[in-house]
């Protein structure tokens, strides 16, 4: 027998290798009529077992049938399964068009099967999906695993883990894998799952660990579960404290924005401006008008309307404040009772004017895309972007005010007129003009506060009434005329209020904070900081 040439042997070898690669890359198994029928008929437990097995196999017909079953588009007749969708009726096994027989029945889907379908669809959506969709699908699969851990879900999760995944989606799937492995008969795998779940920082894991501690018979696994549970509870307690601290700083930033303008008009100028809240409200309405203008004329730039609204809100409130000072307040310096009554009357005029122009109902403002949503840290610590923005915005406004008061010519004149008006006038300072500028500055800062507040609450004619009392409390507690004291008071009251609120409720927290301020002012009437006078 003549031997085959080497080239022929190599050709056949390469052909064999190619066929083997194609067979390995082909689907593990195609959807069979028995599988399709087992998915849509029979006991719920058997159908869920078939569902998990089919979802773990890379088969297009099985995936299409699962999606159709979730959409309630599956019918069955005499052992044949049909999909009735927008593109007509098709045979579920072959995918070919078919005639729907008379008497075909809808496939039954109960709540338990619906939950299993959600998990299967999430596993299918993980394959080749964008990163955001992967994170969403992985979170769905994780919730499903935590709610009803079932070892039969393991093939779905392991198939998803074998692909290319977003890091956050992979972490969620690893947690889901650990949750279903708690149902495993293998003691070693249960122990590994208990350790893995101890790394989670999510409150949803706690009921799962508590339930498993009660059910677990192996002492070593039970000890690992208890250790994981203790670590989780410490993490949740720490995150709860951080969340309260963030809420307190957020509230303090709001109070700071509302009180910073008052620290100038009242603290530096001595004017008891009861219309300060309405200046905040004017800034909020100016922001709303800018939003309406962008929607109508610049819809493509809508997400940046807030940046344009900031100077508009500042100028609108500053102009109203300047008009108030020039027309009424300038004649009442040194007469606090008359100033209080006059500005209270102006506040009523401003509120009624806004009601007449825009109506008594609240107006709606939308957050830009870059301020929507939240960021999650340390497992379950969720920080809203709009609150983060307000904290940063308050810091920028504070820095701007400090630089203006301490480093500019206008700030020098304001400090000079505040400390000694007659001497400042003798030095050539136009004190009347400086009063107007200072009052306009404080009013403009109130407008910026309204711009920020419009992103976290309702905007209506009564908006300012919610902040006027708190603003005065912050300024008085911090020390009249002391911007640093205003900062300490605002942040301190915000954090104190939130911590007491978490313990005793919102109403008792307000009462407790008010009692604290009364006691503090009695003991230290000058506030946290006070002007340092010259000793003689």
CORURRA-V806233 format. One record per backbone hydrogen bond with DSSP energy under -1.0 kcal/mol. CO is the residue of the C=O (numbers start at 1). NH is the residue of the N-H. If there is no record, write none. Layout:
BEGIN
co=CO nh=NH
co=CO nh=NH
END
This chain:
BEGIN
co=5 nh=9
co=6 nh=10
co=7 nh=11
co=8 nh=12
co=9 nh=13
co=10 nh=14
co=11 nh=15
co=12 nh=16
co=13 nh=17
co=14 nh=18
co=15 nh=19
co=16 nh=20
co=17 nh=21
co=18 nh=22
co=19 nh=23
co=20 nh=24
co=21 nh=25
co=22 nh=26
co=32 nh=36
co=33 nh=37
co=34 nh=38
co=35 nh=39
co=36 nh=40
co=37 nh=41
co=43 nh=47
co=44 nh=48
co=45 nh=49
co=46 nh=50
co=47 nh=51
co=48 nh=52
co=49 nh=53
co=50 nh=54
co=51 nh=55
co=52 nh=56
co=54 nh=57
co=57 nh=59
co=59 nh=63
co=60 nh=64
co=61 nh=65
co=62 nh=66
co=63 nh=67
co=64 nh=68
co=65 nh=69
co=66 nh=70
co=67 nh=71
co=68 nh=73
co=69 nh=72
co=73 nh=84
co=74 nh=107
co=75 nh=82
co=76 nh=105
co=77 nh=80
co=80 nh=77
co=81 nh=92
co=82 nh=75
co=83 nh=90
co=85 nh=88
co=88 nh=85
co=89 nh=98
co=90 nh=83
co=91 nh=95
co=96 nh=91
co=101 nh=104
co=105 nh=76
co=110 nh=114
co=111 nh=115
co=112 nh=116
co=113 nh=117
co=114 nh=118
co=115 nh=119
co=116 nh=120
co=117 nh=121
co=118 nh=122
co=119 nh=123
co=120 nh=124
co=121 nh=125
co=130 nh=134
co=131 nh=135
co=132 nh=136
co=133 nh=137
co=134 nh=138
co=135 nh=139
co=136 nh=140
co=137 nh=141
co=138 nh=142
co=139 nh=143
co=140 nh=144
co=141 nh=145
co=142 nh=146
co=143 nh=147
co=144 nh=148
co=150 nh=153
co=151 nh=154
co=153 nh=157
co=154 nh=158
co=155 nh=159
co=156 nh=160
co=157 nh=161
co=158 nh=162
co=160 nh=163
co=166 nh=170
co=167 nh=171
co=168 nh=172
co=169 nh=173
co=170 nh=174
co=171 nh=175
co=172 nh=176
co=173 nh=177
co=174 nh=178
co=175 nh=179
co=176 nh=180
co=177 nh=181
co=180 nh=183
co=181 nh=184
co=186 nh=190
co=187 nh=191
co=188 nh=192
co=189 nh=193
co=190 nh=194
co=191 nh=195
co=192 nh=196
co=193 nh=197
co=194 nh=198
co=196 nh=199
co=197 nh=200
co=202 nh=205
co=203 nh=206
co=205 nh=209
co=206 nh=210
co=207 nh=211
co=208 nh=212
co=209 nh=213
co=210 nh=214
co=211 nh=215
co=212 nh=216
co=218 nh=222
co=219 nh=223
co=220 nh=224
co=221 nh=225
co=222 nh=226
co=223 nh=227
co=224 nh=228
co=225 nh=229
co=226 nh=230
co=227 nh=231
co=228 nh=232
co=229 nh=233
co=230 nh=234
co=231 nh=235
co=232 nh=236
co=233 nh=237
co=234 nh=238
co=235 nh=239
co=236 nh=240
co=237 nh=241
co=238 nh=242
co=239 nh=243
co=240 nh=244
co=241 nh=245
co=242 nh=246
co=243 nh=247
co=244 nh=248
co=245 nh=249
co=246 nh=250
co=247 nh=251
co=248 nh=252
co=249 nh=253
co=250 nh=254
co=251 nh=255
co=252 nh=256
co=253 nh=257
co=254 nh=258
co=255 nh=259
co=256 nh=260
co=259 nh=263
co=261 nh=265
co=262 nh=266
co=262 nh=267
co=264 nh=269
co=265 nh=271
co=266 nh=270
co=271 nh=273
co=272 nh=274
co=273 nh=276
co=275 nh=279
co=276 nh=280
co=277 nh=281
co=278 nh=282
co=279 nh=283
co=280 nh=284
co=281 nh=285
co=282 nh=286
co=283 nh=287
co=284 nh=288
co=285 nh=289
co=286 nh=290
co=287 nh=291
co=288 nh=292
co=289 nh=293
co=290 nh=294
co=291 nh=295
co=292 nh=296
co=293 nh=297
co=294 nh=298
co=298 nh=301
co=299 nh=302
co=301 nh=304
co=302 nh=305
co=304 nh=308
co=305 nh=309
co=306 nh=310
co=308 nh=312
co=309 nh=313
co=310 nh=314
co=311 nh=315
co=312 nh=316
co=313 nh=317
co=314 nh=318
co=315 nh=319
co=316 nh=320
co=317 nh=321
co=318 nh=322
co=319 nh=323
co=320 nh=324
co=321 nh=325
co=322 nh=326
co=323 nh=327
co=324 nh=328
co=324 nh=329
co=325 nh=330
co=328 nh=331
co=329 nh=332
co=332 nh=335
co=335 nh=339
co=336 nh=340
co=337 nh=341
co=338 nh=342
co=339 nh=343
co=340 nh=344
co=341 nh=345
co=342 nh=346
co=343 nh=347
co=344 nh=348
co=345 nh=349
co=346 nh=350
co=347 nh=351
co=348 nh=352
co=349 nh=353
co=350 nh=354
co=351 nh=355
co=352 nh=356
co=353 nh=357
co=354 nh=358
co=355 nh=359
co=368 nh=371
co=369 nh=372
co=373 nh=385
co=375 nh=383
co=377 nh=381
co=378 nh=380
co=381 nh=377
co=383 nh=375
co=384 nh=388
co=385 nh=389
co=386 nh=390
co=387 nh=391
co=388 nh=392
co=389 nh=393
co=390 nh=394
co=391 nh=395
co=392 nh=396
co=393 nh=397
co=394 nh=398
co=395 nh=399
co=396 nh=400
co=397 nh=401
co=398 nh=402
co=399 nh=403
co=400 nh=404
co=401 nh=405
co=402 nh=406
co=403 nh=407
co=408 nh=412
co=409 nh=413
co=410 nh=414
co=411 nh=415
co=412 nh=416
co=413 nh=417
co=414 nh=418
co=415 nh=419
co=416 nh=420
co=420 nh=424
co=421 nh=425
co=422 nh=426
co=423 nh=427
co=424 nh=429
co=425 nh=428
co=429 nh=431
co=430 nh=434
co=431 nh=435
co=432 nh=436
co=433 nh=437
co=434 nh=438
co=435 nh=439
co=436 nh=440
co=437 nh=441
co=438 nh=442
co=439 nh=443
co=440 nh=444
co=441 nh=445
co=442 nh=446
co=443 nh=447
co=444 nh=448
co=445 nh=449
co=446 nh=450
co=447 nh=451
co=448 nh=452
co=449 nh=453
co=450 nh=454
co=452 nh=455
co=453 nh=456
co=453 nh=457
co=459 nh=363
co=460 nh=463
co=463 nh=466
co=464 nh=467
co=464 nh=468
co=467 nh=471
co=468 nh=472
co=469 nh=473
co=470 nh=474
co=471 nh=475
co=472 nh=476
co=473 nh=477
co=474 nh=478
co=475 nh=479
co=477 nh=528
co=478 nh=529
co=479 nh=482
co=482 nh=486
co=483 nh=487
co=484 nh=488
co=485 nh=489
co=486 nh=490
co=487 nh=491
co=488 nh=492
co=489 nh=493
co=490 nh=494
co=491 nh=495
co=492 nh=496
co=493 nh=497
co=494 nh=498
co=495 nh=499
co=496 nh=500
co=497 nh=501
co=498 nh=502
co=500 nh=504
co=501 nh=505
co=505 nh=509
co=506 nh=510
co=507 nh=511
co=508 nh=512
co=509 nh=513
co=510 nh=514
co=511 nh=515
co=512 nh=516
co=513 nh=517
co=514 nh=518
co=515 nh=519
co=516 nh=520
co=517 nh=521
co=518 nh=522
co=519 nh=523
co=520 nh=524
co=524 nh=527
END
